[in-house]
Amino acid sequence: MEQLNWQKSSFSGDQANCIEVASADGRAYIRESDDPTTIVATTPTKLAAWLHSAKAGEFDHFTEA
């Protein structure tokens, strides 16, 4: 997995609380930059559906203090 071209979120800044995404062999991979050994694999279609829902605010309640 280290050989993948991991893309870090531009909202992460210099802190370690970053999400990184990569793709290979028809799969999308997501990991935390501070724990790169834990990787979630999904399909690009499922990731696109999740991103659409996130942009629509469906998961905002997880980030409210």
N, C-alpha and C positions, 0 to 999 in steps of 0.2 A: 504493500500500500504506500510506502514511502516514495516510490518512483512516480506516483500519480502527480499531476499538476494541480496541487491544492490551491484554491482561491480563497483568500481571507476576506471577510466582510469589511467594507470600507468604513463602517460605523464603529469598528473595534478600537481604533486608535492604537496606542502603544501598550495598552494593558493586555493581560493574559485572558480576558474574558471574550474570546473570539470564537466564532463559528467558521469553519472552513468547509468548502464543498469541492468535490472533484467528480469526474465521470470517466468511465472506461467500460468497454465491453457491454454497452447497452444498459448500464446501471449508474445510478447517482449515489455518491457516498458523502456522508456528513460526519464531521467530527469536531470536537472542541480542541482548540490549539493547546490548552494547558493539560489535556489528557488525550494525546493523539492515538493511544492504543485502543480506545473505545470508538468504534466506527459503526454508523447506521447505514445500511444499504437499502435502496429502494429503486423503483423505476423512475425514469424521467417524468412519466405521466402522473404518477402519484405525487412526486415532488412538486410539479407544476400545480396540481390541485391544492396541495397544502399551502403553497405560496399564495395562490389566489385567495384562499380563505384567510390567511394571515393578513394580507393587504386589505381585506374587507373588514378587519377588526375582530374576527371570530375568536381570537386567542388573547385579546387585550386583557382579559380578567386575570391571566397568569402573571402579568407584569405590574399589576396595581399593588401599591403598598398598603 
